[in-house]
Amino acid sequence: MEDPMPRAAALAVISAYYDAFNRGDTSAMEALLTEDFEHHVNEGDIRRGIEKFRDFNAHMTRCYREKLTDIVVMANDAGSRAAAEFTVHGSYIATDDGLPEARGQSYILPAGTFFTLRGNRIQRVTTYYNLADWIRQVR
């Protein structure tokens, strides 16, 4: 007696999130979030709330152009937790505070994200990548 819907629903939500990311549709990404959303940024503070996520996306859009490939999404049976592994293909287009000067450098970086889901929405996003590797590529 197997009920695949919770896992399937989680996989669909995370796939929609990454489809929106690759289209540059941050409004569609935000529509998938809970009101008490938390964004755990690699090497950064926790941003709480959709408005802070919106600000983060505006900053990222100003400084970077990225596309994700080789996306693999996994979810637990309950559909409450998920993870994704992917490759980031990017261009560094505007200098980000505290980082090397942007000159349109390209980079390719493996990354992963962990998710908490509730009610077919994303409550938490935690992303990890190797910042030192990224800095080596853009120097």
C-alpha positions as CSV (number, residue, x, y, z in Angstrom):
1,M,0.0,0.0,0.0
2,E,2.2,2.8,-1.3
3,D,1.2,6.4,-1.6
4,P,3.6,8.1,-4.0
5,M,1.8,11.5,-4.0
6,P,3.6,13.3,-1.2
7,R,7.0,12.5,-2.7
8,A,5.8,13.2,-6.2
9,A,4.3,16.5,-5.1
10,A,7.6,17.5,-3.5
11,L,9.5,16.6,-6.6
12,A,7.1,18.7,-8.7
13,V,7.5,21.7,-6.4
14,I,11.3,21.6,-6.5
15,S,11.3,21.0,-10.2
16,A,9.0,24.0,-10.7
17,Y,11.4,26.1,-8.5
18,Y,14.4,25.3,-10.7
19,D,12.5,25.7,-13.9
20,A,11.5,29.2,-12.7
21,F,15.2,29.9,-11.7
22,N,16.4,28.9,-15.2
23,R,13.8,31.2,-16.8
24,G,14.9,34.0,-14.5
25,D,11.3,34.2,-13.2
26,T,11.9,35.1,-9.5
27,S,8.2,35.9,-9.0
28,A,7.4,32.3,-9.9
29,M,10.0,31.1,-7.4
30,E,8.5,33.3,-4.7
31,A,5.0,32.0,-5.4
32,L,6.3,28.5,-4.3
33,L,7.3,29.8,-0.8
34,T,5.5,29.7,2.6
35,E,4.9,32.9,4.5
36,D,7.4,31.9,7.1
37,F,10.1,31.0,4.5
38,E,13.8,30.8,5.5
39,H,16.7,31.2,3.1
40,H,19.9,29.8,4.5
41,V,22.6,31.3,2.2
42,N,26.0,29.7,1.6
43,E,28.5,31.5,3.9
44,G,25.8,34.0,5.0
45,D,23.0,34.8,7.3
46,I,19.6,33.3,7.4
47,R,17.1,35.5,5.5
48,R,13.6,35.2,6.9
49,G,10.5,36.1,4.8
50,I,9.7,36.4,1.1
51,E,10.7,40.1,1.0
52,K,14.3,39.3,2.0
53,F,14.3,36.5,-0.6
54,R,13.1,39.0,-3.2
55,D,15.9,41.4,-2.2
56,F,18.4,38.6,-2.5
57,N,17.2,37.6,-6.0
58,A,17.4,41.3,-7.1
59,H,21.0,41.4,-5.9
60,M,21.9,38.1,-7.6
61,T,20.3,39.2,-10.9
62,R,22.4,42.4,-10.8
63,C,25.7,40.6,-10.2
64,Y,25.3,37.1,-11.8
65,R,23.8,35.4,-14.8
66,E,23.3,31.7,-14.0
67,K,21.8,28.6,-15.5
68,L,21.6,25.3,-13.7
69,T,22.1,22.0,-15.5
70,D,22.3,18.3,-14.5
71,I,19.7,18.9,-11.8
72,V,18.8,15.8,-9.8
73,V,16.0,16.2,-7.2
74,M,15.3,13.7,-4.4
75,A,12.6,13.7,-1.7
76,N,11.6,11.7,1.3
77,D,8.4,9.6,1.2
78,A,6.4,12.1,3.2
79,G,7.3,14.9,0.8
80,S,8.4,17.1,3.7
81,R,12.1,17.2,2.8
82,A,14.0,17.3,-0.5
83,A,17.4,17.9,-1.9
84,A,18.9,18.8,-5.3
85,E,22.3,18.5,-6.8
86,F,23.2,20.5,-9.9
87,T,25.9,22.3,-11.9
88,V,25.9,26.1,-12.0
89,H,27.1,27.7,-15.2
90,G,27.5,31.4,-14.6
91,S,28.9,34.8,-15.6
92,Y,30.0,37.3,-13.0
93,I,28.7,40.5,-14.5
94,A,28.8,43.1,-11.6
95,T,31.2,43.3,-8.7
96,D,29.6,41.8,-5.5
97,D,30.7,43.4,-2.1
98,G,33.8,41.8,-0.7
99,L,34.4,39.6,-3.8
100,P,36.9,39.9,-6.7
101,E,36.1,42.5,-9.4
102,A,33.6,41.4,-12.0
103,R,34.8,41.4,-15.6
104,G,32.2,39.0,-17.2
105,Q,34.2,36.0,-16.0
106,S,32.6,32.6,-16.6
107,Y,32.4,29.8,-13.9
108,I,31.2,26.3,-13.6
109,L,30.4,25.1,-10.0
110,P,28.8,22.0,-8.5
111,A,26.2,22.9,-5.9
112,G,23.5,21.4,-3.8
113,T,20.4,22.6,-2.0
114,F,18.3,21.2,0.9
115,F,14.6,22.0,1.2
116,T,11.9,21.7,3.9
117,L,8.4,21.6,2.4
118,R,5.0,22.2,4.0
119,G,1.6,22.1,2.2
120,N,3.2,21.8,-1.2
121,R,5.3,24.9,-0.6
122,I,8.9,25.5,0.2
123,Q,9.5,26.6,3.8
124,R,13.3,26.4,3.8
125,V,16.1,26.6,1.2
126,T,19.7,25.9,2.2
127,T,22.3,26.1,-0.6
128,Y,25.9,24.9,-0.5
129,Y,28.8,25.4,-2.9
130,N,32.5,25.9,-2.7
131,L,33.1,29.6,-2.5
132,A,36.9,29.2,-2.7
133,D,36.5,27.3,-5.9
134,W,34.3,30.0,-7.3
135,I,36.9,32.7,-6.3
136,R,39.7,30.7,-8.1
137,Q,37.6,30.6,-11.2
138,V,36.8,34.4,-11.3
139,R,40.2,35.8,-10.4
